[in-house]
Structure formats: structure tokens, C-alpha cells
Amino acid sequence: MRARQPPVWGSSHHPRELVFVDPYTGNVRGALETYGSTGALPLRTWLDALHRDLHLGETGRLYSELAASWLWVVAGGGVALWIGRKRRNRKLRALALPDRTATGRRRTLSWHGAVGLWAAAGLVFLSATGLTWSAYAGANIGELRESLGQATPTVSTAVAENHAGHGGSSSMPGMPDMPGMGDSKGNRSSGSAPADVGIDKVLRTARAQGLGNPVEVGLPTDQATAYVVKQVQRSWPEKQDALAVDPATGKVTDVSRFAGYPVLAKLTRYGIDLHTGTLFGLANQIALAALALALIFLILWGYRMWWQRRPTRDRALSFGRPIPRGAWRQVPVPVLIPLAPAGVVVGWLVPLLGISLVAFLTVDIALGALSRRRRVPVTTAD
């Protein structure tokens, strides 16, 4: 069990202080800043910030979201190109395994394509789950879930402000009473402030409602708010039940059960925990490490193929064959008609993808127009 004070919303990443207490003596052994529901300590917090924004603030976070927005597109496009390249060879081995007999750039391409095919599903998953808590796409996804009635439930912390008959006299005039410091009967030693049943009774109430460890107890911020006890187990099986307890009476005022979550809320929870490597423990983390390693090699092989096209004494600079302009006209109309509105919807839902795609198309159209003007023959009057 851990107790927490409300986060300081003006601070970066909303950090909290984690206090280590000897359970046998009650002595405080130390305190460290922590972040997130998993209680990440300073090293993990630093790595988390590196993953989120490269320690570059809002600029870095935009870059990270832009990369996540395009990751699924690049992965899907790569799979389509690889399957299209190998469609003449109907053997599954040629598609799924690298060609060890190839040499030079063909060998590099073979490894890039085969490993990319295996990693594609994982990369699409990381892109989708990462976008759920990004700045702009995450906000749109949250609004969409809310409009569909699929938002993650929360317990209400509101309680009656006046609790008659729960007062006492303050033992230290001028010093405010702290929540969770009630006596063994659940009453305060103060007369001016409302009674507080104490954190121990709140925890016993939660236990009686079936909230087993691990739990987190949120302290009330004022007389009108309740204690919030919530389970924080992010591994399988998930434990996400929560309840609110009136600090004056010790009665439960609201309950939220993970079993009653909407489908999309559950999938979001599972997806995030799978993304962060907590859902299935070590096996989950090994799979993510393998996926990260595959992505690193895919990038290196991509640059290696570019390097293998470099000009040498025996070979001039060469480029891949570009797709002819106007190729989109060859797309079947039944496919093209739904594709256009789908692109608009995706561009709205994932705005950094939409904005960058419009910018790319604008530049491409301008270059195409410039190229056509250069090809127009110049005629002169006799």
C-alpha cells in the first residue's frame, strides 16, 4: 500500500515524492521523487522522459508524436512493398526468411524485408498504443471514446462539506489538522475541524470491499473531498478497482469496478500496460526488447542499402526507381472512393500525420508542376 498527496499540476510530468518507511519500526528510511502509477524512480523517470520528448520539452514531444503517427504507415507500406516484390515467388520461405545466398545490396534488402515482415505487427501495435496518450492524437482518441461512452470510469471524490457532531478541540491552535491522522476510534483530537476516520480505517473499508494489494490511497484535499483507494496492479490479471471513502464517516461514497469498464477502456488499459512491458512481466519485456532491437537493425539496414548505392570508381550514383507520377489513377475506383474520406478521418484523428501529409503533398504537387514546365518545348516565331 502507498499513500499519495495530490500531484503538483504546475510541475513537469506531475512528479510525486515516494517515502520509504520501515514496516517494523515506522522509521523513514528515505524519500525519492517518483512518477506515474507504477512508481517509477528517478532513473526510470529520466528514461521515460527521454522516450516521451527526448528531454527537449514540447518540441521533443511533438517530434515523438510525429514519429509514432507515421510508424504504422511506414511499417504497413514496407510490408506491402516486400510482399509485392516477392509475389512471383509463392514460397513462404522466400517471404518470411532472409536469402542467405544473396550478396551485396540484395542480401541487405533480404534481411531488411524479412525482419521487417516479422516486426511489422509489433510496430503497428506500438504506434497505436503510444498515440493513445500523446498530446494531440491522444486528446482526439479520448474525446472519441467519451462520445462513444467508452471513457475510463473514475470515482467521484465529492462528499458533504458539513458533518455535524464530528468535531473536537484542537490540541495545537493555529495548526491545521492533517488527513489520515485520526485516533483509534476514527475521531480527531480537534474540535474546530471535522473528524477524520484515519487512513487505517479507510484501508480496512477498502479491504472489506474486496480491494486487495497493491493499492494506492489518495488523501482528501479539503473537507469536501474523499479518500480514494484504487488498485494499481498493472500485471495480469489487472486489478483496477477503486472506491471513495468519506473521511468523516468512513462510509463508501462511490465505487468503480474494472469488470464493469467499457470494452475500449479495458483495451486501452491492456494496450498501455503491454506497451510499457508490465502486463506480462519479464516475457513482455523480452518481447519489447526484441522488437526494439529489430527496429534498430531495420534502420541500420535501410541506411546500409542507401550507402551501397553510393558512387564508386566502378559505379555511378544510382537511385531506386521512382513511382511514376499519376500512379494513383491506376487505383481501382471502388478502392479509391472510400480511401479519400478514410484519409481525411485519419488525418483529423492523428493531426500530426494529417498536417505533415498535406505538407508533403503540397511540395510534391509543386515539384510536379515545375517538372512539367521544364519539359514544355519552347517555340519561337520565325
Secondary structure as the mmCIF struct_conf table of DSSP 4:
data_model
#
loop_
_struct_conf.conf_type_id
_struct_conf.id
_struct_conf.beg_label_comp_id
_struct_conf.beg_label_asym_id
_struct_conf.beg_label_seq_id
_struct_conf.end_label_comp_id
_struct_conf.end_label_asym_id
_struct_conf.end_label_seq_id
STRN STRN1 ARG A 2 ARG A 4
HELX_LH_PP_P HELX_LH_PP_P1 GLN A 5 PRO A 7
TURN_TY1_P TURN_TY1_P1 TRP A 9 GLY A 10
BEND BEND1 SER A 11 SER A 11
TURN_TY1_P TURN_TY1_P2 SER A 12 HIS A 13
STRN STRN2 ARG A 16 VAL A 21
TURN_TY1_P TURN_TY1_P3 PRO A 23 THR A 25
STRN STRN3 VAL A 28 THR A 34
STRN STRN4 TYR A 35 TYR A 35
TURN_TY1_P TURN_TY1_P4 GLY A 36 GLY A 39
STRN STRN5 ALA A 40 ALA A 40
HELX_RH_AL_P HELX_RH_AL_P1 PRO A 42 ASP A 53
TURN_TY1_P TURN_TY1_P5 LEU A 54 HIS A 55
BEND BEND2 LEU A 56 LEU A 56
HELX_RH_AL_P HELX_RH_AL_P2 GLY A 57 LYS A 86
TURN_TY1_P TURN_TY1_P6 ARG A 87 ARG A 88
HELX_RH_AL_P HELX_RH_AL_P3 LEU A 92 ALA A 96
BEND BEND3 LEU A 97 LEU A 97
TURN_TY1_P TURN_TY1_P7 ARG A 100 THR A 101
HELX_RH_AL_P HELX_RH_AL_P4 GLY A 104 LEU A 131
TURN_TY1_P TURN_TY1_P8 THR A 132 TRP A 133
BEND BEND4 SER A 134 TYR A 136
HELX_RH_AL_P HELX_RH_AL_P5 ALA A 137 SER A 147
TURN_TY1_P TURN_TY1_P9 LEU A 148 GLY A 149
HELX_LH_PP_P HELX_LH_PP_P2 ALA A 151 PRO A 153
STRN STRN6 ALA A 158 ALA A 158
BEND BEND5 GLU A 161 GLU A 161
TURN_TY1_P TURN_TY1_P10 ALA A 164 GLY A 165
BEND BEND6 SER A 171 MET A 172
TURN_TY1_P TURN_TY1_P11 PRO A 173 GLY A 174
HELX_LH_PP_P HELX_LH_PP_P3 MET A 175 MET A 178
TURN_TY1_P TURN_TY1_P12 PRO A 179 GLY A 180
TURN_TY1_P TURN_TY1_P13 SER A 184 LYS A 185
BEND BEND7 GLY A 186 GLY A 186
BEND BEND8 SER A 189 SER A 189
BEND BEND9 GLY A 191 ALA A 193
HELX_LH_PP_P HELX_LH_PP_P4 PRO A 194 ALA A 195
HELX_RH_AL_P HELX_RH_AL_P6 ILE A 199 ALA A 208
TURN_TY1_P TURN_TY1_P14 GLN A 209 GLY A 210
HELX_LH_PP_P HELX_LH_PP_P5 GLY A 212 GLY A 212
BEND BEND10 ASN A 213 PRO A 214
STRN STRN7 VAL A 215 GLY A 218
HELX_LH_PP_P HELX_LH_PP_P6 LEU A 219 PRO A 220
BEND BEND11 THR A 221 ASP A 222
TURN_TY1_P TURN_TY1_P15 GLN A 223 ALA A 224
STRN STRN8 THR A 225 THR A 225
STRN STRN9 TYR A 227 GLN A 231
STRN STRN10 GLN A 233 GLN A 233
BEND BEND12 SER A 235 PRO A 237
HELX_LH_PP_P HELX_LH_PP_P7 GLU A 238 GLU A 238
STRN STRN11 LYS A 239 LYS A 239
STRN STRN12 ALA A 242 VAL A 245
TURN_TY1_P TURN_TY1_P16 PRO A 247 THR A 249
STRN STRN13 VAL A 252 SER A 256
HELX_RH_3T_P HELX_RH_3T_P1 PHE A 258 GLY A 260
BEND BEND13 TYR A 261 TYR A 261
HELX_RH_AL_P HELX_RH_AL_P7 VAL A 263 HIS A 275
TURN_TY1_P TURN_TY1_P17 THR A 276 GLY A 277
BEND BEND14 LEU A 279 PHE A 280
HELX_RH_AL_P HELX_RH_AL_P8 GLY A 281 GLN A 308
TURN_TY1_P TURN_TY1_P18 ARG A 309 ARG A 309
BEND BEND15 ARG A 310 ARG A 310
BEND BEND16 ARG A 313 ASP A 314
HELX_LH_PP_P HELX_LH_PP_P8 GLY A 320 PRO A 324
TURN_TY1_P TURN_TY1_P19 ARG A 325 GLY A 326
HELX_RH_3T_P HELX_RH_3T_P2 ALA A 327 GLN A 330
BEND BEND17 VAL A 331 VAL A 331
HELX_RH_AL_P HELX_RH_AL_P9 VAL A 333 LEU A 349
BEND BEND18 VAL A 350 VAL A 350
HELX_RH_AL_P HELX_RH_AL_P10 PRO A 351 ARG A 375
BEND BEND19 VAL A 376 VAL A 376
HELX_LH_PP_P HELX_LH_PP_P9 PRO A 377 VAL A 378
#
